[in-house]
Amino acid sequence: MALEYDPGDLAGRYGPAVYRLAFARTGSRADAEDVMQETFLRLVRRRPVLESEEHAKAWLIHVALGCVADLYRTPWRRHDLPLSEDLSAPEPAECGVLEAVLALPEKYRVPVHLYYYEELTTAQIARVMGKKEATVRTWLRRGRLLLSQMLKGGAGDVEAGI
């Protein structure tokens, strides 16, 4: 049986989750807002048949991941120039958990975010990302290891050790 829903209600319930995911993927508030807006525009335009609240959340997360991918495929993204060498780097801030999660390589960042912040199961993450469940569990394990090393201060080139 199909879930009757109001896009505004879904935006109110799942908008923060979509925004957090988009921010975790892009690292930019402006891009995260664009992704969130595009995700809910697609909901309004397509009016998909959603079977449950869980299906609605999974659909929105899947669409948000697609919107992020679309964002990175846009032609203007290909013409980004690197920052000038003479710019000074900001002072390093104290590394908190969120900053450490955002610093993870993307293949670990997304599953860690979905598992811990959005409370999806590994099976749900696998479906949303289109990956095998075993792959998601491996990425979670490696992401946890990286986070542990980053938060303990040994964040050198930990990727090479995995």
C-alpha positions, 0 to 999 in steps of 0.5 A, a space after each residue: 500500500 502506498 504512503 500518502 504524503 505531503 512533500 512539505 511534511 517530508 521536507 520538514 522531517 527529512 530535510 535536516 538529514 538530506 542537508 547533513 548528508 549533502 554537507 558531508 559529501 560536499 563540505 560546502 554549506 552552499 552546495 549542501 543547500 543546493 543539493 537539498 533544494 534539488 532533492 525536494 524539487 525532484 520529490 515534488 516533480 516526480 511524486 514517487 510512490 512511497 511505500 513507507 516512512 523508511 522507503 521515503 527516507 531511503 528514496 530521499 537519501 538516494 536522490 540526494 546522493 545522485 544530486 551530489 554526483 550531478 553537482 560534481 559533473 557540472 561543467 563549471 566544476 571542471 574549471 575550478 582553479 587551485 588556490 594560489 600558493 601565496 595564500 596562508 592556510 588557516 590555523 588548524 582548529 581542534 579536531 572534533 568528531 564531526 571535523 574528523 568525519 568530514 576529513 575522511 576519504 569520501 568512500 568512508 565518510 558517506 557510510 560512516 555518516 549514514 550509519 552514525 548520523 542517519 542511523 541506517 543499517 548496513 543493509 539500508 546503506 548498501 541499497 542506497 549506495 548501490 553497493 554490497 553489504 560486505 563492502 559497506 561493512 568494510 568501509 565502516 570498519 576502515 572509517 572507524 579505524 581512520 577516525 580513531 587514528 585521527 582523533 588520537 593525533 596519528 592522522 599521518 598517511 593512515 590510508 596507506 596502512 589500510 
